[in-house]
Amino acid sequence: MLRKCLAEFLGTAVLVTFGCGVAAWGGTALPGQTGASYVAIALAFGLSIVALAYSIGNISGCHVNPAVSLAMLISGKLTPLEFCGYVISQCLGAIVGSLIMITMFINTAGGMMTSGVGTNGYGEFSAAGIGASGAFVTETVLTFVFVFAICGVTSQEKFSNISGVVIGLTLTLVHLMGLPLTGTSVNPARSLGAAVGAAACGSTAALGQVWLFIVAPLLGAAIAALCWKVLYGEPQEEPAPAPAKAAASSSKKKGSKKK
């Protein structure tokens, strides 16, 4: 359990350092931004997951996201104790990752960028100016798609070799959709870490909105896990043979033994 929690801590710290780092440095604060900036941010998050999946996947499953851990809890792949340990480790890792990123950037020529160190937001803190209700729906839907893909690709052992790539590409996909709207959270720990990092830089606005980026992803993940259980169903056991067939089979075996 300790090894799993440590893996989740380190993994989430890496995800936030690289994902939010690219968002802070190459996001909306850069002059002359083009659509390529969003592609770069999406790839940073997606490629981070690919790298982590093949690094710590065999230790903890590489959730690095409380929403994913909630889905695994609902699916019966995590115990309540493991879930609590994972979430605490992920949140602490996200905060440490955000502080590492700030430390890396604080002495740059322009100082810390003003794009919120990769925070999520709505209203005036959204590039598209999306409202709270729209942001809630967006985060719920994006997390649903992301977690639903995870449920599918982790459902069978034969997918294990490609699961990291599939999950990373899916995270890239949802970021491409959500970055202009909310900055794309789909990860409560990532949002909390970035908000704490922004507060350390003197801006507490993200902390006031972080509740949405905690609740909506958890809701989307829960819906995805429940939908997957309904669609996939429980593994069907092979029906027991009828009494007459069982007796006939037994008599044949006895006859063959006499011979």
N, C-alpha and C positions, 0 to 999 in steps of 0.2 A: 504493500500500500504506500509506503514511504517513497519507494522508487517511482511509482506511478505519479504520485503528487509532485515529486521533484521534476519529472519529465514534463508534466503539464505546466508547471511554473516556468521552466526554461523555454518550452515551446511557445507559450503565450508571450513571453518577453521578447523572443525573436520576432514573432509575427507583428507585434506592435512597433518594435524598433524599425523594422524594414518597411512595413506597410504604411504606418503613420508617418514614418520618416520621409518617404517619397511623397506622400500627400502634403506634408508640411512644406517641403522644399520645392516641389514641382506642381503644386496645386493652384488654387485660385489667386494666390498672392503674387504669383509671378507675372510680370508685365508681358503683354503680347501672347497670353495663353491661347492655345488652340485645343481642338479636340484630342490631340495626341497626348496632352497632359492627363486626361482621364484614362486613356489606354495604358499609360505608364503606371498610374496608380493601381488600376485593376490588375495589371500583370504583377506588380509588386506583392499584392496580397495573395494572388493565385500561386505564384511561384514560391512564395514563402511556405504555403501549405504543402506544395509538392515536396519541397526539400525536407520539411518537418515530418511528413508522413512516412518517408523512408528512413528517417533518423530515429524517431521515438515511437513510431506506429506500433512496433512489436513490444513496446514497454507498456504504454498506456492507451493505445488506440489513437493517439494524436487528436484529441477532441479540441483542445485549446480554445474552447468556446462553451460557455454554460448552456447555450441553446442546444448544442449537439449533445451535451451530457444529459440534459433533460430528456431529449428524444431517446437516448440509450436507456435511461431509467424507465421510461414508459414502455420501452420494448423489452424490458427485463434483462438487459445486458449489463446493467450497473445496479449495485445495491444502494439503498439510501445513504449508507455510510460512505461508500465510494463517491456518490454524487456530491455530498457535502465537501469531502476532501478535494475533489476535482475543482469545484466552483471556487472555493477559497484559494486554492493554488493558482487558478487561472486569473482571478482578480488581482492577486498580489503580483503575479508575473506581468500582467498588463501595466500596472502602475510602475513597476521597476523598469519595464521596457520603455515607457514614455519618458521617464526621468533620464534613462540612458540616452535616448534620442535627443532630448533637450541639451544634455551635457555635450553631445557631439556637435550640436549646431550653435551653441551659445557664443562661441568665440569666432564665428565666421564673420566675414567682412560686413554683412548686413545685420548681424546679430540674429536673434530668433525671428523666424518668419512670422507674419501676422495672420496666417491663414488658420489659426486655431490649433496648431500642432496636430493636425489630422483629426479634429473633433467632428462630431456629427451635429446637425442642427436643422431647425425649421424656421419658418418666418424670415426675419431679416438675416438669419444665419444660414439660410439655404441659398445656393446659387440660383435656383429657379424660383425662390420665394414661396415654396410650398407651405401650406398651413399645417397646423398640428394634426388635424384629422387625416389629411392627405398623407402626411409623413407616417402616421400610425398604420394606415392601410399599406403603404409602400413597404415599410419594414416587415410587416406581417407576411405579405405576399413573397417578398424576396427571400425571407428566411424559410418560408414554406418550401419554395423551390429548391433552395440549397440543402435543407435537411432531408427532403424527400429523396433527392439524388443520393445522399449519404446512406439513407436506409436501404435503398435499392442496391447500391454497389457493395455494401458490406453484408448483404443478406446471404451470399454464397461464397464459399471458400475459393471457387474457381476465379472469382473476380479480384482476388487479393493482390495479384501482381500489377493490376492497372488502377486499383482503387485510388491511390494517391494522385495520379494524373487526372482522373475523372473529377475528384473532389476539388482539386486546384483549378481546373478549367471551369467548373460550375461556379466557384467563388469569383473567378474572373468575370464570368458572364453576368452575375447579379450586380457586380460592381459597375460594369459598363452601363447597366440600366439605372442604377440608383445614385451614382455619384453626383449628377447635377441636381438631384432632388433632395437627398438627405445626407449625402456624403457616404452612404452605405455603411450601416452598422452590421446587421445580421449577427452580431456578437456582443452581448452585454458587457463582457470583460474588456473588450477592445474599446468600447465607448467610454466605460468608466475610467480606464487608464488614461485615455486621451484627455478626458475632462479634468482629471486630477492634474495632469501635466500642464494644461492650460491655466488652471488655477495657480499652479506654482509659478507661472509666468505673469500672473497678475490679472488674468481674465477668468471670472467665475460664471460667465454666461452659460457655458456648456454644462456646468454642474446643475444649473436650473432646468435644463432640458433633458438631462441624461435619463430621467425616469422613463421617457417614451422609448428610448433605445435599449432599455432593459426589459420593459413589459412586452412591447410588440414582438421582438425576436423570440422571447420565450413562448408567446402565444402561437406564433407561426410554427415553431418547432413542435409544440404539443399537437397542433392540428396535423402536421405532416406525419408524426409518429402514429397517431391514431388512424389516419387515412391509410397508411401503409399496412397496419395491422388488419384493417378491414379488407383491403385489396388482396393482400398476400395470404391472410388467414393463418390458422394454425396447421402445422404439418399433419397430414392425414395418416393415421396408423392403418396398416394392412388389416382388413377385416378377418376375424377368426373364422376358420372353416365351419360349415354346418355340421351338426353332430353326426349325421349319416355319412358325410364325406370323411370326417375325422375317423370314424369307426372303420370305414372301408380302407382308408390309408393305413390304419394300424394293423388290420388283418393281413394286408399285402406284405407289410414289413415282417410280420411274424412268419408268414409263409415262406418268404425268401430266406429267412434265417434257418428254417427247418431244412430247406434244400441244401 
